[in-house]
Amino acid sequence: MNAAVLRQPDAGLPAHPNELDRRRIERALGSRKRYRYVSPIVRGVTGGYLVESPCCSRNIDAEGGVIDVALLHHDAAGASWKLFRKDHKTGAWELHGVHQRLASVTEILNADPERVFWQ
């Protein structure tokens, strides 16, 4: 049998961020309900992904600059995703929820009925 087939992934490398999931998040955000006329940016950060977007409402940044929208962190130990929202007044990240699937996280970001992400 081929040795490459038997080789396990390197346990020392983190699963996130990775390019495949970063693109999945970008693609999923295309069906969001709010601020559809701006292009969000998804960046890989240690253990997850940061979603940023130009502030078109001018509620957070009067100049319309790029602001933090959400932080997605993969918890490998719990095999779950932690979704954080930014409190722009304090500059702190606040836990919004814990989810088992990445698709659940992007569904919440896309709907955002309370406008806690897309402000």
N, CA and C atoms as a LAMMPS dump frame, in Angstrom:
ITEM: TIMESTEP
0
ITEM: NUMBER OF ATOMS
357
ITEM: BOX BOUNDS ff ff ff
-5.0000000000000000e+02 5.0000000000000000e+02
-5.0000000000000000e+02 5.0000000000000000e+02
-5.0000000000000000e+02 5.0000000000000000e+02
ITEM: ATOMS id mol type element x y z
1 1 1 N 0.84 -1.172 0
2 1 2 C 0 0 0
3 1 3 C 0.888 1.24 0
4 2 1 N 0.419 2.302 -0.613
5 2 2 C 1.166 3.542 -0.728
6 2 3 C 1.31 4.197 0.646
7 3 1 N 2.525 4.587 1.014
8 3 2 C 2.791 5.194 2.323
9 3 3 C 2.049 6.517 2.486
10 4 1 N 1.828 7.251 1.408
11 4 2 C 1.119 8.536 1.492
12 4 3 C -0.333 8.336 1.915
13 5 1 N -0.925 7.225 1.544
14 5 2 C -2.301 6.944 1.908
15 5 3 C -2.412 6.699 3.404
16 6 1 N -1.413 6.098 3.995
17 6 2 C -1.438 5.763 5.41
18 6 3 C -1.033 6.929 6.311
19 7 1 N -0.432 7.942 5.76
20 7 2 C 0.077 9.06 6.541
21 7 3 C -1.07 9.871 7.137
22 8 1 N -0.96 10.16 8.41
23 8 2 C -1.955 10.979 9.1
24 8 3 C -1.577 12.446 8.933
25 9 1 N -2.577 13.344 8.991
26 9 2 C -2.239 14.77 8.942
27 9 3 C -1.356 15.138 10.13
28 10 1 N -0.558 16.167 9.946
29 10 2 C 0.338 16.626 11.003
30 10 3 C -0.495 17.161 12.158
31 11 1 N -0.402 16.509 13.308
32 11 2 C -1.173 16.907 14.481
33 11 3 C -0.727 18.264 15.024
34 12 1 N 0.459 18.724 14.633
35 12 2 C 0.958 19.997 15.12
36 12 3 C 0.384 21.2 14.385
37 13 1 N -0.236 20.99 13.246
38 13 2 C -0.798 22.094 12.48
39 13 3 C -2.246 22.333 12.877
40 14 1 N -2.622 23.575 13.137
41 14 2 C -4.014 23.857 13.483
42 14 3 C -4.924 23.681 12.259
43 15 1 N -6.155 23.285 12.517
44 15 2 C -7.112 23.085 11.426
45 15 3 C -7.619 24.407 10.866
46 16 1 N -7.551 25.454 11.678
47 16 2 C -8.072 26.753 11.254
48 16 3 C -7.098 27.838 11.661
49 17 1 N -6.897 28.795 10.783
50 17 2 C -7.613 29.03 9.546
51 17 3 C -7.095 28.168 8.393
52 18 1 N -7.943 27.995 7.41
53 18 2 C -7.543 27.347 6.171
54 18 3 C -8.279 28.016 5.025
55 19 1 N -7.717 27.91 3.849
56 19 2 C -8.25 28.622 2.692
57 19 3 C -9.638 28.119 2.288
58 20 1 N -9.885 26.835 2.399
59 20 2 C -11.178 26.272 2.01
60 20 3 C -12.31 26.854 2.857
61 21 1 N -12.165 26.841 4.162
62 21 2 C -13.217 27.381 5.024
63 21 3 C -13.319 28.9 4.912
64 22 1 N -12.205 29.57 4.713
65 22 2 C -12.256 31.028 4.518
66 22 3 C -13.111 31.376 3.319
67 23 1 N -12.939 30.624 2.239
68 23 2 C -13.74 30.869 1.026
69 23 3 C -15.197 30.457 1.224
70 24 1 N -15.427 29.393 1.987
71 24 2 C -16.803 28.986 2.294
72 24 3 C -17.536 30.103 3.033
73 25 1 N -16.855 30.738 3.974
74 25 2 C -17.461 31.832 4.729
75 25 3 C -17.744 33.009 3.801
76 26 1 N -16.77 33.373 2.982
77 26 2 C -16.964 34.472 2.023
78 26 3 C -18.169 34.22 1.126
79 27 1 N -18.244 33.012 0.592
80 27 2 C -19.35 32.649 -0.299
81 27 3 C -20.687 32.713 0.437
82 28 1 N -20.722 32.189 1.65
83 28 2 C -21.961 32.18 2.431
84 28 3 C -22.443 33.597 2.736
85 29 1 N -21.521 34.515 2.987
86 29 2 C -21.906 35.89 3.318
87 29 3 C -22.542 36.62 2.14
88 30 1 N -22.46 36.041 0.966
89 30 2 C -23.118 36.623 -0.207
90 30 3 C -24.63 36.604 -0.102
91 31 1 N -25.19 35.803 0.791
92 31 2 C -26.645 35.754 0.943
93 31 3 C -27.119 36.431 2.232
94 32 1 N -26.32 37.367 2.751
95 32 2 C -26.737 38.072 3.956
96 32 3 C -27.883 39.031 3.647
97 33 1 N -28.61 39.401 4.692
98 33 2 C -29.776 40.28 4.556
99 33 3 C -29.397 41.761 4.64
100 34 1 N -28.338 42.072 5.34
101 34 2 C -27.96 43.471 5.573
102 34 3 C -26.687 43.848 4.807
103 35 1 N -26.624 45.109 4.415
104 35 2 C -25.451 45.686 3.77
105 35 3 C -24.942 44.835 2.61
106 36 1 N -25.858 44.491 1.735
107 36 2 C -25.519 43.657 0.581
108 36 3 C -24.669 44.402 -0.445
109 37 1 N -24.594 45.708 -0.351
110 37 2 C -23.864 46.504 -1.339
111 37 3 C -22.402 46.727 -0.963
112 38 1 N -21.938 46.155 0.14
113 38 2 C -20.516 46.215 0.477
114 38 3 C -19.931 44.813 0.385
115 39 1 N -18.647 44.751 0.229
116 39 2 C -17.962 43.457 0.128
117 39 3 C -17.193 43.179 1.412
118 40 1 N -17.687 42.224 2.218
119 40 2 C -16.954 41.902 3.445
120 40 3 C -15.632 41.209 3.136
121 41 1 N -14.721 41.311 4.083
122 41 2 C -13.404 40.696 3.971
123 41 3 C -13.319 39.631 5.056
124 42 1 N -12.899 38.431 4.685
125 42 2 C -12.719 37.353 5.658
126 42 3 C -11.23 37.06 5.731
127 43 1 N -10.674 37.247 6.913
128 43 2 C -9.242 37.033 7.129
129 43 3 C -9.04 35.87 8.097
130 44 1 N -8.023 35.09 7.828
131 44 2 C -7.649 34.038 8.756
132 44 3 C -6.914 34.648 9.94
133 45 1 N -7.305 34.239 11.144
134 45 2 C -6.629 34.644 12.376
135 45 3 C -6.351 33.369 13.159
136 46 1 N -5.538 33.442 14.169
137 46 2 C -5.21 32.257 14.953
138 46 3 C -6.48 31.578 15.451
139 47 1 N -6.698 30.355 15.018
140 47 2 C -7.837 29.567 15.471
141 47 3 C -9.148 29.861 14.792
142 48 1 N -9.171 30.741 13.786
143 48 2 C -10.457 31.035 13.154
144 48 3 C -10.39 32.101 12.079
145 49 1 N -11.432 32.943 12.06
146 49 2 C -11.615 33.891 10.969
147 49 3 C -12.194 35.196 11.499
148 50 1 N -11.753 36.302 10.937
149 50 2 C -12.249 37.621 11.262
150 50 3 C -13.007 38.139 10.051
151 51 1 N -14.241 38.614 10.279
152 51 2 C -15.046 39.204 9.209
153 51 3 C -15.026 40.713 9.412
154 52 1 N -14.603 41.421 8.389
155 52 2 C -14.555 42.876 8.395
156 52 3 C -15.366 43.397 7.223
157 53 1 N -15.797 44.656 7.321
158 53 2 C -16.57 45.23 6.232
159 53 3 C -16.491 46.748 6.301
160 54 1 N -16.591 47.415 5.143
161 54 2 C -16.73 48.869 5.195
162 54 3 C -18.005 49.225 5.967
163 55 1 N -17.96 50.278 6.754
164 55 2 C -19.095 50.698 7.582
165 55 3 C -19.981 51.629 6.771
166 56 1 N -20.897 51.053 6.031
167 56 2 C -21.733 51.862 5.145
168 56 3 C -22.816 52.631 5.894
169 57 1 N -23.215 52.175 7.089
170 57 2 C -24.251 52.873 7.856
171 57 3 C -23.698 54.143 8.504
172 58 1 N -22.377 54.192 8.663
173 58 2 C -21.672 55.293 9.333
174 58 3 C -22.018 55.367 10.827
175 59 1 N -22.66 54.323 11.374
176 59 2 C -22.988 54.283 12.796
177 59 3 C -21.743 54.075 13.648
178 60 1 N -20.809 53.296 13.167
179 60 2 C -19.599 52.974 13.928
180 60 3 C -18.439 53.861 13.499
181 61 1 N -18.278 54.028 12.2
182 61 2 C -17.196 54.84 11.65
183 61 3 C -17.809 55.869 10.699
184 62 1 N -17.809 57.111 11.116
185 62 2 C -18.431 58.177 10.328
186 62 3 C -17.793 58.337 8.951
187 63 1 N -16.549 57.904 8.816
188 63 2 C -15.847 58.006 7.539
189 63 3 C -16.128 56.813 6.623
190 64 1 N -16.817 55.808 7.139
191 64 2 C -17.117 54.634 6.329
192 64 3 C -15.956 53.664 6.216
193 65 1 N -15.035 53.715 7.154
194 65 2 C -13.873 52.829 7.132
195 65 3 C -14.236 51.385 7.422
196 66 1 N -13.264 50.512 7.314
197 66 2 C -13.454 49.082 7.544
198 66 3 C -13.558 48.83 9.046
199 67 1 N -14.6 48.084 9.449
200 67 2 C -14.818 47.769 10.858
201 67 3 C -14.914 46.254 11.043
202 68 1 N -14.711 45.811 12.275
203 68 2 C -14.876 44.402 12.615
204 68 3 C -16.368 44.075 12.685
205 69 1 N -16.755 42.962 12.07
206 69 2 C -18.147 42.514 12.071
207 69 3 C -18.317 41.32 13
208 70 1 N -17.478 40.31 12.834
209 70 2 C -17.61 39.081 13.62
210 70 3 C -16.272 38.372 13.704
211 71 1 N -16.146 37.564 14.746
212 71 2 C -14.984 36.704 14.926
213 71 3 C -15.496 35.289 15.091
214 72 1 N -15.001 34.371 14.275
215 72 2 C -15.385 32.968 14.334
216 72 3 C -14.168 32.204 14.819
217 73 1 N -14.33 31.495 15.907
218 73 2 C -13.206 30.757 16.468
219 73 3 C -13.577 29.285 16.57
220 74 1 N -12.729 28.425 16.024
221 74 2 C -12.975 26.989 16.084
222 74 3 C -12.362 26.426 17.353
223 75 1 N -13.192 25.772 18.147
224 75 2 C -12.744 25.122 19.374
225 75 3 C -12.541 23.647 19.06
226 76 1 N -11.295 23.253 18.809
227 76 2 C -10.999 21.875 18.419
228 76 3 C -11.349 20.892 19.526
229 77 1 N -11.158 21.287 20.775
230 77 2 C -11.44 20.385 21.892
231 77 3 C -12.923 20.053 21.97
232 78 1 N -13.768 21.039 21.737
233 78 2 C -15.211 20.82 21.793
234 78 3 C -15.839 20.588 20.44
235 79 1 N -15.017 20.593 19.399
236 79 2 C -15.496 20.445 18.021
237 79 3 C -16.677 21.366 17.76
238 80 1 N -16.503 22.651 18.125
239 80 2 C -17.573 23.616 17.937
240 80 3 C -17 24.944 17.448
241 81 1 N -17.901 25.814 17.053
242 81 2 C -17.553 27.149 16.585
243 81 3 C -18.088 28.165 17.581
244 82 1 N -17.24 29.099 17.995
245 82 2 C -17.664 30.197 18.845
246 82 3 C -17.795 31.434 17.962
247 83 1 N -18.945 32.071 18.062
248 83 2 C -19.224 33.272 17.276
249 83 3 C -19.218 34.473 18.215
250 84 1 N -18.385 35.452 17.887
251 84 2 C -18.262 36.658 18.698
252 84 3 C -18.733 37.865 17.904
253 85 1 N -19.31 38.827 18.615
254 85 2 C -19.674 40.119 18.044
255 85 3 C -18.783 41.172 18.678
256 86 1 N -18.605 42.275 18.004
257 86 2 C -17.737 43.347 18.514
258 86 3 C -18.57 44.405 19.215
259 87 1 N -18.203 44.728 20.446
260 87 2 C -18.776 45.878 21.126
261 87 3 C -17.878 47.05 20.746
262 88 1 N -18.337 47.851 19.809
263 88 2 C -17.495 48.909 19.261
264 88 3 C -17.254 50.04 20.257
265 89 1 N -18.102 50.174 21.258
266 89 2 C -17.891 51.215 22.274
267 89 3 C -16.703 50.882 23.165
268 90 1 N -16.571 49.605 23.539
269 90 2 C -15.466 49.199 24.417
270 90 3 C -14.298 48.607 23.651
271 91 1 N -14.554 48.182 22.407
272 91 2 C -13.512 47.543 21.614
273 91 3 C -13.33 46.071 21.943
274 92 1 N -14.233 45.511 22.757
275 92 2 C -14.106 44.119 23.191
276 92 3 C -14.973 43.181 22.35
277 93 1 N -14.504 41.954 22.213
278 93 2 C -15.285 40.908 21.566
279 93 3 C -16.176 40.253 22.61
280 94 1 N -17.452 40.035 22.262
281 94 2 C -18.41 39.405 23.166
282 94 3 C -18.909 38.114 22.537
283 95 1 N -18.957 37.057 23.32
284 95 2 C -19.454 35.776 22.819
285 95 3 C -20.939 35.898 22.511
286 96 1 N -21.298 35.547 21.289
287 96 2 C -22.698 35.582 20.863
288 96 3 C -23.327 34.201 20.972
289 97 1 N -22.546 33.154 20.655
290 97 2 C -23.073 31.805 20.726
291 97 3 C -22.042 30.767 20.338
292 98 1 N -22.37 29.521 20.66
293 98 2 C -21.527 28.373 20.328
294 98 3 C -22.349 27.454 19.442
295 99 1 N -21.756 26.993 18.339
296 99 2 C -22.475 26.205 17.338
297 99 3 C -21.643 25 16.914
298 100 1 N -22.311 23.945 16.539
299 100 2 C -21.627 22.727 16.123
300 100 3 C -21.158 22.778 14.678
301 101 1 N -21.812 23.591 13.854
302 101 2 C -21.468 23.62 12.43
303 101 3 C -21.147 25.038 11.961
304 102 1 N -20.218 25.134 11.05
305 102 2 C -19.867 26.422 10.45
306 102 3 C -21.066 27.008 9.715
307 103 1 N -21.864 26.173 9.073
308 103 2 C -23.046 26.65 8.347
309 103 3 C -24.026 27.354 9.288
310 104 1 N -24.149 26.885 10.514
311 104 2 C -25.033 27.537 11.489
312 104 3 C -24.533 28.942 11.812
313 105 1 N -23.234 29.09 11.913
314 105 2 C -22.64 30.396 12.203
315 105 3 C -22.921 31.367 11.066
316 106 1 N -22.713 30.94 9.843
317 106 2 C -22.934 31.849 8.708
318 106 3 C -24.419 32.17 8.536
319 107 1 N -25.314 31.254 8.886
320 107 2 C -26.756 31.541 8.835
321 107 3 C -27.102 32.677 9.797
322 108 1 N -26.528 32.647 10.987
323 108 2 C -26.774 33.705 11.976
324 108 3 C -26.213 35.031 11.484
325 109 1 N -25.006 35.01 10.939
326 109 2 C -24.411 36.237 10.4
327 109 3 C -25.248 36.801 9.257
328 110 1 N -25.793 35.937 8.438
329 110 2 C -26.578 36.39 7.296
330 110 3 C -27.918 36.986 7.706
331 111 1 N -28.578 36.426 8.698
332 111 2 C -29.888 36.916 9.129
333 111 3 C -29.74 38.17 10.001
334 112 1 N -28.978 38.073 11.071
335 112 2 C -28.685 39.174 11.994
336 112 3 C -29.905 40.05 12.293
337 113 1 N -30.996 39.474 12.804
338 113 2 C -32.216 40.259 13.026
339 113 3 C -32.051 41.38 14.057
340 114 1 N -31.159 41.23 15.029
341 114 2 C -30.956 42.27 16.043
342 114 3 C -29.902 43.312 15.644
343 115 1 N -29.305 43.13 14.485
344 115 2 C -28.254 44.02 13.989
345 115 3 C -27.096 44.14 14.969
346 116 1 N -26.644 43.007 15.483
347 116 2 C -25.498 43.025 16.397
348 116 3 C -24.184 42.829 15.646
349 117 1 N -24.263 42.35 14.424
350 117 2 C -23.056 42.148 13.614
351 117 3 C -22.935 43.242 12.568
352 118 1 N -23.917 43.317 11.682
353 118 2 C -23.913 44.306 10.597
354 118 3 C -24.562 45.577 11.134
355 119 1 N -23.764 46.43 11.762
356 119 2 C -24.272 47.64 12.408
357 119 3 C -24.135 48.818 11.473
